[in-house]
């Protein structure tokens, strides 16, 4: 198990990002936080996303815009990494 050194600001940004996406997609749940294997400065926030195929596209577009804003505004590279389970979506 990797122990991540996440500072207070990063945790605050992650929580706010999740809350914004959760507001639009209330069925998602936050799981663990990891790092990109290609860049240890890139944080990945894993979420369980039981959504339809159309919702998955909408979720990724919405989250992508939010994470781009975070990167431009703060310099922190944070991405939501959905674990889609479309077979459970209604």
C-alpha positions in Angstrom: 0.0 0.0 0.0 1.3 3.4 -1.0 1.1 6.2 1.5 0.4 9.5 -0.2 1.6 12.8 1.1 -1.4 15.0 0.3 -1.4 18.5 1.7 -4.4 20.3 3.1 -5.0 22.3 0.0 -5.0 19.2 -2.2 -7.5 17.4 0.1 -9.6 20.5 0.1 -9.6 20.6 -3.8 -10.3 16.9 -4.0 -13.3 17.2 -1.6 -14.7 20.2 -3.4 -14.3 18.5 -6.8 -16.0 15.4 -5.6 -18.9 17.5 -4.1 -19.4 19.3 -7.4 -19.5 16.1 -9.4 -21.6 14.3 -6.7 -24.2 17.1 -6.9 -24.8 16.3 -10.6 -24.3 12.5 -10.2 -25.5 11.6 -6.7 -25.0 7.8 -7.4 -21.1 8.1 -7.4 -19.0 7.3 -4.3 -15.5 8.3 -3.5 -13.0 5.6 -3.1 -9.2 5.8 -2.7 -6.7 8.3 -3.9 -3.7 7.2 -6.0 -1.1 8.6 -8.2 -0.5 8.3 -11.9 2.2 5.8 -12.8 3.6 8.3 -15.2 3.7 11.3 -13.0 3.7 11.2 -9.2 2.5 14.8 -9.0 -0.8 13.7 -10.8 -3.3 12.6 -8.2 -6.0 10.2 -9.2 -9.3 10.2 -7.2 -11.0 6.9 -7.8 -14.8 6.9 -7.8 -17.4 4.2 -8.2 -19.7 5.4 -11.0 -22.8 3.2 -11.6 -24.0 5.2 -14.6 -25.3 4.6 -18.1 -23.1 5.0 -21.1 -24.5 8.4 -21.9 -24.1 9.5 -18.3 -20.4 8.3 -18.3 -19.7 10.6 -21.2 -21.4 13.5 -19.4 -19.6 12.7 -16.2 -16.2 12.7 -17.9 -16.8 15.9 -19.8 -18.0 17.7 -16.6 -15.2 16.4 -14.4 -12.7 17.1 -17.1 -13.7 20.8 -17.2 -13.6 21.1 -13.4 -10.1 19.4 -13.2 -8.8 21.6 -16.0 -9.9 24.7 -14.0 -8.2 23.3 -10.9 -4.9 22.8 -12.8 -5.0 26.2 -14.3 -6.0 28.0 -11.1 -3.8 26.1 -8.6 -1.2 24.1 -10.5 -2.5 20.9 -8.9 -3.1 18.1 -11.3 -6.1 16.1 -10.0 -8.2 13.7 -12.0 -11.3 11.7 -11.3 -10.8 8.1 -12.3 -14.3 6.4 -12.5 -14.7 2.7 -12.2 -17.8 2.4 -14.3 -20.3 -0.3 -13.5 -22.9 0.3 -16.2 -24.5 -3.1 -15.6 -25.8 -1.7 -12.3 -27.0 1.6 -13.8 -30.7 2.1 -14.0 
